[in-house]
Amino acid sequence: MDILDERPKNSMQVMVTGGCGFIGGHLVRKLLGMGYRVLNIDKLTYAGNPELVTEFDAMGGHTFLHADIADAVLMRQAMRNFRPRWIFHLAAESHVDRSIEGPLDFLKTNVLGTGVLLEAAREMGGDFRFMHISTDEVYGSAGEGVLFNENSPYEPSSPYSASKAGSDHLVRAWQETYGLPVIVTHCGNNYGTGQHPEKLIPKVIACALAGEPIPVYGNGRQVRDWIHVSDHIAALIAIAERGFIGETYDIGARDEWRNTDLVLKICGLLEELTPSGKEGGYVGLICSVSDRLGHDFRYAIDPSKIEGTLNWSAGKRLADELPELLAAAISGR
């Protein structure tokens, strides 16, 4: 893309940061399918999939900008020239383990990068919406029976979640100070096709099929709230279309799983689909490893606000989707 080429403002133009990532890629694909013209900005780190650029180009309406969101000059030019109606900000360093090993990279992308985008959007002006896609991890660990909602206090536990909490505060500050038209969303653990293998579900599948140890942190009793990526994408579009400026929306499927139960479920289904032929089956590969530093015990979201105000609800359940996900992994190995 030559970002010096002026593009006319159009209500069908959308900007997505991190559009070659897992969630961002699904969002770009959906938007292109709906007829939107999409400016996809991605740095293509290890977590970005460059093959998506070719796929999206073939769909038409896709413009790719290989850039770092912390590059203020490029971001100002991109927004000024493309003039999007919606800005979906998903670009982020997102792996907790990596944030523990190298926290400063997370501060640069998640905090500074977000600030750069906010300033670029403010300078652009006009009629747009800045959608900041964040995480339920900003709330810390939920106690037994407690559900996170939009009024839950922030108690981040890791450098990753702290950097996302910081970016949330920046977004709200730009709205309060400058009147920037922003919306913040928080979501639980996503799953679906095309997820990076460092994440729990694809990692368990890959290790099992390779006959390698399947690592589980600590006692494995940590609880996560899972949502299919397509449900998350539908929620983001509903919020962009009908959500209220300045609001926060927590997105969840009410689908909690203990890590050990999920790993056992995956191993059992794999044994049915492609028997390991080994004593103990895939379950025998499960091993406990030292727990993650500052590991949150439980995440759980109350999506009542988005369900009640925007008529959205999750339609998929992890137990129902796993067989197809595993079958796809087996056929593609």
Secondary structure, DSSP 8 states (H G I E B T S, - for coil): --TTS-----TTEEEEETTTSHHHHHHHHHHHHTT-EEEEEE---TT--THHHHHHHHHSSEEEEE--TT-HHHHHHHHHHH--SEEEE------HHHHHH-HHHHIIIIIIHHHHHHHHHHHH-SS-EEEEEEEGGGG----TT--B-TT------SHHHHHHHHHHHHHHHHHHHH---EEEEEE-EEE-TT--TTSHHHHHHHHHHHT--EEEETTS--EEEEEEHHHHHHHHHHHHHH--TT-EEEE--S-EEEHHHHHHHHHHHHHHHS---STTTGGGGEEEE---TT---B--B--HHHHHHH-------HHHHHHHHHHHHHHH-
